[in-house]
Amino acid sequence: MSCLNSRERTELIFRLRLKRKLELRAAKRHPAAFRRNLRLTSDARILFRAIEQPWQRADFLALDPAWRTLARVGSQGIDKSLGTSAPIRRAWMERPRGHSKTSDMAMQIAWILQNATRQVAGLAAAADRDQAALIRDAVFRLASFNPDLCGELAFTKFEITNKTTGSKLTVISSDVQSSWGVLPDFIICDELCHWEKPDMWYSLLSSAAKKRDCLLAVLTNAGVGRGWHWDAREAARRSPRWHFRSLRDSQADWIDPAHLAEQRDLLPAPVFDRLWRNLWQHSDGEFVTLEEVRACRDELLRKRNQGQPGIRYFAAIDYAEKRDYTVGVVVHLEGNRIVVDRMDVAVPSQGKPIPVQWVEDWMRHVAANFHGTAFVVDEYQLLGTIQRFEQRFPVHRFEFAGSRGNHRLAITLRRLILHREVAWYSGCGAIDSVPLLAAGTRDSRTHPQHCLPAASGAVGPIGAETCGGQAVARSEDTLETELASLLLQQSPAGWCRIQHHQDGKHHDDRAFALGAACLFALEHAGRDDWLLMTEPTRGGGFNL
């Protein structure tokens, strides 16, 4: 503009302002015009229309007539441009991860709440409120970048309200009692394939039928199995009253091929196919195969009763009192791999839970025989033990139940196994031996139920099927067989975790203990190259 004279600059500014005024007027009448003018970041030059993909446009156009009917944006409350045919008010949109499910729906919600000429009420439902709140967060980011298009919207933790009309979106979770009897104008079911029970789906589906103009949209990734999720999907796919689209493979321009390659390396093939190729699976992806696990066995290694001078050891404990195994593991770094020095397992039986004393005796033994060992313990299981021991030994706290901790544990352990960067001895994790007592602790005469030998320097096999009333698992029950039986699950928010089959016969305690020890060793030995994993993120710009 520097080359223009004063009059020309004035005319240009007037034309630009007039153009923007007309764009804002069009945005009130049509969601497509609204989307064309949306800024995706604080940079006003980056508009949605510059990156909109054909598959996004097709889904938008399928639902635009229903949104406009709901908003009553035309003369006398009716938009005559819609014609006489009834708009589609049901949609099942199935996309791979990273393909803007939540963000696209946020644009539609922002438009209806901002521009409906009557008061409308909507629900955003998900497996939990944190997941459902992602839609609220996406609308909030849009409003912050587009105050001229979304200026009437006000936000609380679980609601979005139009300050003038009273139109509202409410975020709800899988609490079925909160969804029965509601009469919303539109319903968004986010990541339906991650909902554990169908009750809320049934209640919301029936609620949508109570209002003639109610719009119901399902946003989801491909699921697992052939249960009620699959039945709902197939019913939507076959119905002419539904807009159904399942997008195959990664098609978004903004997804980096290097990122996809990393995900393919980190995730089991079935999990990758479900998340990034949007292919339904018969079951969750296996964590690792038995062949991959056995490749980590080093026949030259032996279970160690004592450490060696000059080596830094790391130990982790996963404690379970009654149903699961209690596991203690000691590892150290050796060149480019992590070596398992010993893994001890205690198995409860009916009426014979594992006492905390077992853990404390084990920690004393390890501290006495593996000098300088640093321990990592779940503070929610063993807070009292941590408080008693942290003044004597290096004791660190690990949130075994936390999403981020479990994600890093699962992904790190799997990658270590695939790259053979972890090694263990033959029979590691077998329940055929017990840990030594440290010097000065009580012997087996005072703890007969544990079968702990006196501090004699030997660890021997238990010769019977039971020991002090506690069951001894078969010799085939080892770390290797446990790892090969596990699944890798992913939450709607993208967090991965190790999971065992829910049949009462499988466990994941040895894997968790080993994973925590490996993660702890890498972090405290300065090896952060394994830890630079892609993790789910929230906030920080418009999440496509």
C-alpha positions, 0 to 999 in steps of 0.5 A: 500500500506504500505506493498508493496515494491517500485517496487510493488507500482509503478506497482500498481499505473501504473495499476490504472492510466491505468485503469482510462485512459481506463475508461475515453476513454470508457466514451467518447464513451458511456454514460453508461460508463460515468455514471458508473464513475461519482462521486456524491459528493466531496467524490471520493469513492461515484460513481453513479454505486453504487446506480443506481436503475433498473428503472433509468437504464431502462430509461437510456438505452432507450435513450442511442442510441439516444444520441450516434447517436446525438454525432456521437462518432463512426468511420466516425462519426457513431457508428456501434454498434448501429445497423440498427434500428432507436433509440427512440428519444422521451421520457416521464419520469414520476416519484414521487418527489425525484426520480432523474428526474433532476439529471438523465437528468443532467448526459445525458446532461453533456455527450453529451455536453462534448463528442459530436464530432460535435457542438450540441445545446440543450434547457432546458425549464420549467415554469420559468427560475428558475425551468429550471436553476435547470438542469443547477445547477445539471450539474454544480455540476456534473462538479465540482465533476468530472473535469476529465469527464467534464473538457470542460464545462463552465457555465454562469447563463443560459447556459452551453458551451463546450469551445472546440466544442461550444456545448451549452445548453440554459435555457429558460422559458415559453416565447413562442417567445423565442422558436418559430423558434429554431432548437435545437438538443435536447430539455428537458421539465422539469416538463411539468405538471406545465406549465400553457399554452400549447403554448411553448409545441406546439412550442418545439414539432414542433421544434423537428420534424424539425431535424431528429436526434433531441431528445425530453425528458419530465421530470415530476411528475403526474399532475392534471386534464384532460387538455392538459397535460393529452392529451400530456401524453396519446399521448406519452403513446400510441405511439410506437415512444415514450419511456414512463414510469410512476413510481408508488409509492416511489421506491428510496432507498435513500428516508427515510420512516420517511420522507415519513411519515412526508409528508403524515402527512403534505399534503392532501391525493390527493397532497401526492398521486400525489407528492410521489405516482405519481398518476394523480389527478382530482384536486388539493388537498383540504387544510382541510375538513369541519369536520377537521375545525369544530373540532377546534371550541371551543363553550366556546370561545367568540370574545374579544373586549379587552385583558387580562393582562399578555397575549402576543397578536399577530395580522396579517393584510391581506389588499386588496383594491378592489377585495378581503377581508381585514382581521385583526386577533388577537391571543394568545398562551394558553398552547399548542394551539393558540386561536383566540381572534377576526377576523374582515373582510372588504368587498369592493364593486364596486366603494367602495374600502377598504381604508388604513385608515380602517387598521390603525384604526383597528391597533389603536383599537387593540393596545389600547385594547390588550396591547403589541400586536405585528403586522405582516403586508405585507410590499408590501401592507402596506409599508407606514402604517408600516413606520408610525406605527413601531415607536409606536407599534411592527410592523414586516414585512411578505412576503405574496407573497414569496415562503418560507413564503407562504410554511411555512404559509400553512404547519403550519396552516394545521398541527395546524388544523389537530392536533387541536392546533388552536381554534376559537369562533363560527362564527369567521370571519363572516362579521357581525361586525366591529372593534372598533375605538381606543380612539382619532380616528375619529368616523363614522361621518367622515368615514360613508363608513366604518360604524365604530362606535364611541369608545363606547366599543361595536361591533354590527352587521350590520343590512343591506345587505350593509353598506355605499355601501359595500356588506355584505357577507352571514352569512355562509361566515366564517373562517370555510367555507373559510378554507374548500373551499381552495386547497393546491397547490405545485410549481415545486420547491416543495413550497406549498401554499394556493389557492382558486378556481378561480371562483370569489366566493371564498377567502383565505384572512382569511386563510392567515391572520390567518396563518401569525398570527399563524406562527408569534406567534409560532416563537416569543414565542419560539415554533419552534417545528412546524417550523421544516418542510421539505422545498425544497432545492437547491444546497448542493451536488448532488440532487437526 
